[in-house]
Amino acid sequence: MQSPSSSYQESEEEVDQEDYYSDDDRVSLRSNKRTKTKSNNDGRDRISALPDPLLHHILSFMDMKEVMGTNSLSRRWRYLWKYIPILSFSHILWYVKHKMRSGDSEKRMFMDFVKQVLLLRDISSTIKILSFHCSRYCKTDQVDDWMRVAVTRHVEEVILNYDPGMYTVLPGFIFNSAISVFKLSSFPHALQVPNSICLAPKLKTLELESVRLPEGNSICEVVFSCPMLENLSIIYCDHSHIYMLNISALQLKNLKIQNTVECGNSSCFISISAPNLTSLRLKGSLYANYYLENLSSLVDAKIECLLYERVYPQLLIKILRGLQNATSLELSGQSLSTIHLDIVISIGGVASLVYPLLAFKTT
């Protein structure tokens, strides 16, 4: 494996942004060069007079393709892009605009653009957030290079929306880094996260959507035990290859899990042990069994079953007993209405319960 810094070395070249734009875009850019930014009729350029940190903040809300378009406004704007703390790249702005240009050409332009921006950015400036919404507009080796940049530049937050087009595993070095927020989404189950994600030392927020969960240990158990993890979201992820999903994170405060029948979780067990957990959301297809322990700080819990999924009373009782410290509990799902309320009331220890079409309090 290449070292994290091997693919992007410092360069003195400048990005010629017009190389990455359509003919219509180039006309607009050249028009901008003849137009000064003015905020009133006195001819003064008040926007350009703003301090650099404020301009960096404004540019952080824009996609980098749009940011590069501001280079032509004036000399004042030419190098601002090198110092903004949030870099966002979206393939949406690179869709084919002309029938004469192929989709592959747009993809190459997008990938080259990202590479050049990362290569030529001022190396002394901090990158707080790197965001890539590229679907199939990128290749696996290039995504790996972008992640190396995130690691070597000590980026705090990474957002990646990526469809590899075939089964692919993210490189493990991503999670042995200073990244504290990682948000990943993909085309259903084509992209797998590595086992190293389960022990990421600095990770505080992790959001996974439509990816394949890690392979786990020798008994097909995936154990999320990141020491600093506070927020965990697992949405529509593939469980079909694991026996147990174990969430045992001492600092975890918010947990959201959502499944469909295609996720393969119906044959999987789930264990949650999180003494600092305050909010729990479980939605969709049920797991085969639940082990809910050490949830002493739980305040708000919500369980929403699939519309016509059968829920066995014994399983519901086991789940509710694990949630008995919650002060607010909400249950929803057509199948839950067939379970006699006496079963639910008999659990006790829940101060407020919202049941389908019925609200009541227990003492």
VMD Tcl script that draws the C-alpha trace (Angstrom):
set ca {
  {0.00 0.00 0.00}
  {1.15 3.50 -0.75}
  {1.81 5.81 2.14}
  {-1.06 8.24 2.79}
  {0.89 11.17 1.36}
  {2.36 9.51 -1.73}
  {-0.24 10.60 -4.28}
  {-0.49 14.31 -3.61}
  {2.70 16.35 -3.44}
  {2.97 20.12 -3.22}
  {3.04 21.94 -6.57}
  {3.52 25.53 -7.63}
  {1.22 25.29 -10.65}
  {-2.07 27.13 -10.86}
  {-5.46 25.65 -11.71}
  {-6.76 26.99 -15.00}
  {-10.41 26.75 -14.06}
  {-11.62 27.35 -17.61}
  {-10.27 23.93 -18.60}
  {-13.03 22.35 -16.49}
  {-16.03 24.31 -17.77}
  {-18.42 24.02 -20.69}
  {-18.53 26.62 -23.46}
  {-21.46 28.37 -21.77}
  {-19.57 28.45 -18.48}
  {-16.51 29.98 -20.15}
  {-18.64 32.79 -21.63}
  {-19.97 33.51 -18.14}
  {-16.48 33.49 -16.62}
  {-15.12 35.88 -19.23}
  {-18.10 38.13 -18.70}
  {-17.33 38.18 -14.97}
  {-13.81 39.35 -15.69}
  {-15.29 42.53 -17.14}
  {-17.68 43.02 -14.22}
  {-16.66 44.20 -10.76}
  {-18.57 43.11 -7.68}
  {-20.53 46.08 -6.36}
  {-22.93 46.28 -3.44}
  {-24.27 49.79 -4.21}
  {-24.11 52.54 -6.81}
  {-21.05 54.35 -5.48}
  {-18.68 52.04 -7.37}
  {-17.02 50.61 -4.29}
  {-16.55 46.85 -4.04}
  {-17.74 46.27 -0.49}
  {-17.77 42.46 -0.73}
  {-14.13 42.24 -1.72}
  {-13.30 44.57 1.17}
  {-14.51 41.99 3.70}
  {-11.80 40.27 5.76}
  {-10.43 36.95 4.51}
  {-11.98 34.78 7.27}
  {-15.45 36.07 6.41}
  {-14.94 35.49 2.68}
  {-13.62 32.01 3.43}
  {-16.76 31.34 5.45}
  {-19.02 32.52 2.61}
  {-17.19 30.39 0.04}
  {-17.47 27.35 2.31}
  {-21.17 27.12 1.48}
  {-20.43 26.68 -2.23}
  {-19.31 23.73 -4.32}
  {-15.65 23.99 -5.35}
  {-16.64 24.27 -9.03}
  {-18.58 27.40 -8.14}
  {-15.80 28.62 -5.85}
  {-13.27 28.40 -8.67}
  {-15.59 30.54 -10.78}
  {-15.02 33.45 -8.38}
  {-11.32 33.57 -9.32}
  {-12.13 35.84 -12.23}
  {-13.95 38.49 -10.19}
  {-10.77 40.37 -9.30}
  {-7.19 39.88 -8.14}
  {-8.52 39.93 -4.57}
  {-10.47 36.68 -5.19}
  {-7.81 34.81 -7.16}
  {-6.27 32.83 -4.29}
  {-9.08 32.76 -1.73}
  {-10.02 29.21 -2.72}
  {-6.70 27.93 -1.38}
  {-7.62 28.76 2.20}
  {-11.32 27.94 2.69}
  {-11.83 25.37 5.49}
  {-14.69 23.42 3.87}
  {-14.20 21.76 0.48}
  {-17.24 20.31 -1.24}
  {-17.14 18.43 -4.55}
  {-20.37 17.28 -6.18}
  {-20.74 15.42 -9.47}
  {-24.18 16.99 -9.89}
  {-22.57 20.10 -11.35}
  {-20.70 17.97 -13.88}
  {-23.61 16.31 -15.63}
  {-23.41 16.24 -19.41}
  {-24.68 19.55 -20.81}
  {-24.10 18.89 -24.48}
  {-24.89 15.80 -26.54}
  {-21.48 16.01 -28.22}
  {-19.67 15.46 -24.92}
  {-19.51 11.93 -23.52}
  {-20.26 10.98 -19.93}
  {-16.75 9.54 -19.60}
  {-15.32 12.93 -20.52}
  {-17.32 14.61 -17.76}
  {-16.14 11.99 -15.28}
  {-12.49 12.51 -16.18}
  {-12.90 16.27 -15.88}
  {-14.50 15.90 -12.44}
  {-11.75 13.59 -11.16}
  {-8.97 15.79 -12.59}
  {-10.58 18.86 -11.07}
  {-10.71 17.32 -7.58}
  {-7.10 16.18 -7.88}
  {-5.86 19.60 -8.93}
  {-7.72 21.45 -6.18}
  {-6.36 19.12 -3.51}
  {-2.88 19.24 -5.02}
  {-2.61 23.00 -5.32}
  {-4.34 24.05 -2.12}
  {-2.16 25.91 0.39}
  {-0.66 23.18 2.56}
  {-0.48 25.40 5.65}
  {-4.25 26.04 5.78}
  {-6.59 23.85 7.78}
  {-9.24 21.67 6.15}
  {-12.13 21.08 8.54}
  {-14.54 19.30 6.21}
  {-13.99 17.34 2.99}
  {-17.19 16.43 1.17}
  {-17.41 14.22 -1.93}
  {-20.71 13.49 -3.67}
  {-19.46 11.58 -6.66}
  {-21.74 8.55 -7.18}
  {-19.97 6.73 -10.06}
  {-18.03 9.80 -11.15}
  {-14.83 8.49 -9.60}
  {-12.64 5.41 -9.39}
  {-11.67 3.41 -6.34}
  {-7.98 4.33 -6.43}
  {-8.85 8.00 -6.62}
  {-11.22 7.76 -3.66}
  {-8.37 6.12 -1.74}
  {-6.13 9.05 -2.67}
  {-8.73 11.54 -1.47}
  {-8.95 9.68 1.83}
  {-5.15 9.84 2.14}
  {-5.41 13.61 1.82}
  {-8.01 13.64 4.60}
  {-5.70 11.61 6.85}
  {-2.45 13.48 6.17}
  {-4.11 16.90 6.42}
  {-5.81 15.96 9.71}
  {-9.30 16.68 8.39}
  {-11.96 16.65 11.12}
  {-15.01 15.64 9.06}
  {-15.35 13.54 5.90}
  {-18.57 13.14 3.90}
  {-18.48 10.56 1.13}
  {-21.29 9.57 -1.22}
  {-19.80 6.97 -3.53}
  {-20.95 4.08 -5.70}
  {-17.98 1.89 -6.69}
  {-20.03 -0.07 -9.22}
  {-18.72 -3.35 -7.79}
  {-17.90 -4.87 -4.42}
  {-15.22 -2.70 -2.78}
  {-13.81 -2.34 0.74}
  {-12.73 1.07 2.02}
  {-9.08 1.18 3.13}
  {-8.52 0.62 6.83}
  {-6.12 3.56 7.33}
  {-9.05 6.00 7.18}
  {-10.13 5.14 10.69}
  {-6.69 5.10 12.29}
  {-6.61 8.87 12.02}
  {-7.83 12.14 13.54}
  {-11.17 12.06 11.70}
  {-13.92 12.74 14.25}
  {-16.96 12.80 11.93}
  {-17.44 10.30 9.09}
  {-20.59 10.14 6.97}
  {-20.75 7.47 4.29}
  {-23.48 6.51 1.83}
  {-23.38 4.26 -1.22}
  {-25.40 2.33 -3.75}
  {-27.04 -0.47 -1.73}
  {-24.42 -2.78 -0.26}
  {-21.69 -2.46 -2.92}
  {-19.27 -0.73 -0.56}
  {-18.03 -2.35 2.65}
  {-16.46 -0.59 5.62}
  {-13.35 -2.21 7.17}
  {-13.07 -3.73 10.65}
  {-10.90 -0.79 11.74}
  {-14.01 1.40 11.82}
  {-15.14 -0.41 14.96}
  {-12.16 0.85 16.99}
  {-11.59 4.28 15.41}
  {-9.80 6.20 18.20}
  {-11.04 9.75 17.44}
  {-14.42 9.08 15.86}
  {-17.30 10.92 17.57}
  {-20.00 10.78 14.88}
  {-20.47 7.91 12.44}
  {-23.25 7.73 9.86}
  {-23.48 4.70 7.56}
  {-26.14 4.37 4.87}
  {-26.63 1.54 2.36}
  {-23.18 0.05 2.93}
  {-22.08 -3.44 3.94}
  {-21.14 -3.71 7.60}
  {-17.61 -4.93 8.49}
  {-16.76 -8.61 8.22}
  {-16.38 -8.81 11.98}
  {-14.43 -11.33 14.02}
  {-14.05 -15.09 13.65}
  {-17.58 -15.76 14.93}
  {-19.14 -13.17 12.57}
  {-19.68 -10.63 15.32}
  {-19.27 -6.91 14.60}
  {-18.43 -4.93 17.73}
  {-18.63 -1.13 17.62}
  {-16.57 0.00 20.60}
  {-15.00 3.29 19.49}
  {-13.80 4.96 22.72}
  {-15.06 8.48 21.82}
  {-18.14 7.63 19.73}
  {-21.17 9.75 20.69}
  {-23.49 9.51 17.67}
  {-24.07 6.39 15.58}
  {-26.46 5.97 12.68}
  {-26.82 2.69 10.74}
  {-29.33 3.05 7.91}
  {-30.23 0.31 5.40}
  {-26.90 -1.49 5.87}
  {-26.20 -5.09 4.89}
  {-26.19 -7.49 7.88}
  {-26.53 -10.73 5.90}
  {-22.96 -11.90 6.60}
  {-22.92 -11.35 10.38}
  {-24.37 -13.22 13.34}
  {-24.30 -10.45 15.94}
  {-24.25 -6.64 15.83}
  {-22.73 -5.55 19.12}
  {-22.76 -1.86 20.05}
  {-20.72 -1.37 23.19}
  {-19.59 2.25 23.30}
  {-19.21 3.92 26.68}
  {-19.60 7.49 25.36}
  {-22.48 6.81 22.95}
  {-25.38 9.26 23.40}
  {-27.50 8.91 20.26}
  {-28.19 5.71 18.32}
  {-30.35 5.32 15.22}
  {-30.82 2.04 13.34}
  {-33.14 1.60 10.37}
  {-33.56 -1.57 8.31}
  {-35.63 -3.10 5.55}
  {-36.11 -6.80 4.87}
  {-33.35 -6.56 2.23}
  {-30.81 -5.70 4.94}
  {-30.66 -9.30 6.17}
  {-30.94 -8.34 9.83}
  {-33.89 -10.64 10.55}
  {-31.45 -13.52 11.16}
  {-29.01 -11.34 13.12}
  {-28.87 -10.67 16.88}
  {-28.28 -7.19 18.26}
  {-26.66 -6.25 21.57}
  {-26.60 -2.67 22.88}
  {-24.66 -1.69 25.99}
  {-24.24 2.06 26.36}
  {-24.47 3.61 29.84}
  {-24.54 7.19 28.47}
  {-27.13 6.59 25.74}
  {-29.96 9.15 25.95}
  {-31.74 8.72 22.61}
  {-32.54 5.46 20.78}
  {-34.34 5.02 17.44}
  {-35.04 1.54 16.09}
  {-37.02 1.52 12.85}
  {-37.98 -1.09 10.30}
  {-37.29 -4.81 10.11}
  {-36.73 -6.45 13.50}
  {-33.64 -8.39 14.55}
  {-33.85 -12.06 15.51}
  {-33.17 -11.22 19.15}
  {-32.32 -8.24 21.34}
  {-29.91 -7.85 24.24}
  {-30.36 -4.38 25.72}
  {-28.19 -3.82 28.77}
  {-26.79 -0.98 30.81}
  {-29.02 1.74 29.34}
  {-29.30 3.62 32.63}
  {-29.21 7.12 31.05}
  {-31.87 6.48 28.42}
  {-34.40 9.31 28.12}
  {-36.11 8.98 24.74}
  {-36.75 5.73 22.85}
  {-38.73 5.06 19.69}
  {-39.49 1.71 18.08}
  {-41.19 1.64 14.69}
  {-41.88 -1.71 13.05}
  {-42.62 -2.44 9.42}
  {-46.27 -2.08 8.54}
  {-47.13 -5.78 8.33}
  {-44.23 -7.41 10.16}
  {-45.31 -9.83 12.86}
  {-44.11 -8.95 16.34}
  {-44.11 -11.68 18.97}
  {-45.24 -10.51 22.44}
  {-42.29 -12.24 24.11}
  {-39.83 -10.33 21.95}
  {-41.58 -7.03 22.59}
  {-41.54 -7.66 26.33}
  {-37.80 -8.36 26.19}
  {-37.19 -5.13 24.27}
  {-39.30 -3.04 26.65}
  {-37.59 -4.46 29.70}
  {-34.30 -3.35 28.25}
  {-35.74 0.15 27.79}
  {-37.33 0.44 31.23}
  {-35.21 3.44 32.20}
  {-36.62 5.58 29.39}
  {-38.86 8.46 30.44}
  {-40.47 8.63 27.00}
  {-41.20 5.64 24.80}
  {-42.98 5.58 21.45}
  {-44.15 2.44 19.67}
  {-45.60 2.40 16.17}
  {-46.44 -0.22 13.55}
  {-49.61 -1.91 12.38}
  {-48.65 -5.28 13.87}
  {-48.14 -3.81 17.35}
  {-51.85 -2.99 17.59}
  {-52.61 -6.72 17.86}
  {-50.66 -7.03 21.13}
  {-52.80 -6.59 24.23}
  {-51.93 -3.41 26.08}
  {-51.87 -5.23 29.42}
  {-48.62 -6.86 28.27}
  {-47.09 -3.46 27.68}
  {-48.46 -1.87 30.85}
  {-47.20 -4.75 32.99}
  {-43.60 -3.92 32.12}
  {-43.72 -0.75 34.25}
  {-40.87 1.70 34.73}
  {-41.87 3.81 31.72}
  {-43.24 7.24 32.59}
  {-44.82 8.04 29.23}
  {-45.86 5.72 26.40}
  {-47.30 6.72 23.04}
  {-49.08 3.72 21.49}
  {-50.88 3.66 18.11}
  {-53.95 5.90 18.50}
  {-53.64 5.78 22.29}
  {-51.65 7.73 24.86}
  {-51.47 6.91 28.54}
  {-49.16 7.12 31.54}
  {-48.03 4.38 33.85}
  {-47.27 4.79 37.53}
}
mol new
graphics top color blue
foreach p $ca { graphics top sphere $p radius 0.5 }
foreach p [lrange $ca 0 end-1] q [lrange $ca 1 end] { graphics top cylinder $p $q radius 0.2 }
display resetview
